[in-house]
Amino acid sequence: MFSTGEDVRERFGTRIVGSTIYVHDEIDSTNLSALRLAKAGAGPGTIVLARTQTAGRGRLGRDWRDTPGGSLLVSVLVAPPALMQWAVTSAAALAVADAIRETLDLPALIKWPNDVMVHDRKVAGILAEGPAGGLVAVGIGVNVAGSSDQMPEDLAQTAGFLSELAGRPLQPGEMLAALAPHLDAHCIALADGGAPALIERIRELNYLAGRRVTVRGAGEEVSGEARGWADTGALIVVDDAGETHQFEAGLVTLL
Ligand code: BT5
């Protein structure tokens, strides 16, 4: 099923996000679907939504679990900015954090490079993939309605649900409506050279600032104190000998 037209963007208050919307009950992955659509000629702002995914994707071949009907599972096709893919990922994470702060008044923070955290629990993950047909699919998974007890054992202690954290009922559609204008604004800002201002905001919401971490990436493993985002989007870590390292990509473990 899909809908298209001015009405959707008017409802969301967006210029690009929501140009066409595809809604699925079940799909392999909204990112894969968005990339297929892009190859077939879909335009920027196209959204793919699903109630549940059979092959939800995380980074590096990892998976993304959902609670059918309680998760926001959405991918948006955006024109890749002149900057690298990290900028889109960070912009989407910021949009999710903005939406959570605005709608629920919860202290959402961004964990480099692609997680949104509330009270030390991961409530959302972002995965930007592509390009295909000249566009990047920005996939966003948010745990909206449900409880961490419903999650598989390995995630029960780390995943968080917004309805549980906020102590009020909440639906995925409400989060999408809150998220869309921020995502739209940040993607437009990126395309217009507004990355420095976005990075400043992301730095203010840095979950890892001052925390002790181990980072694995590019064949290197470093333990030390996480600092901020470099202007390139890299994570800055200062090891115990005082040496500074920068990671363009990697996995972070809190110590
Ligand atoms: C991510 O990867 O966090 C990116 C997740 C992106 C999901 C969206 S949903 C819509 C779109 N379509 C897709 O197929 N994907 C995108 P990463 O940083 O690699 O984290 C993955 C890890 O997070 C897993 O290995 C689990 O440990 C954990 N995880 C899985 N599901 C989770 C959940 N619902 N809540 C919290 N943590 C989860």
Boltz pocket constraint, residues with backbone or C-beta under 6 A from the ligand:
constraints:
  - pocket:
      binder: B
      contacts: [[A, 28], [A, 29], [A, 30], [A, 31], [A, 32], [A, 53], [A, 55], [A, 56], [A, 57], [A, 58], [A, 59], [A, 60], [A, 62], [A, 63], [A, 64], [A, 65], [A, 66], [A, 72], [A, 73], [A, 74], [A, 75], [A, 114], [A, 115], [A, 122], [A, 123], [A, 124], [A, 125], [A, 126], [A, 127], [A, 139], [A, 140], [A, 141], [A, 142], [A, 143], [A, 155], [A, 158], [A, 159], [A, 160]]
      max_distance: 6.0
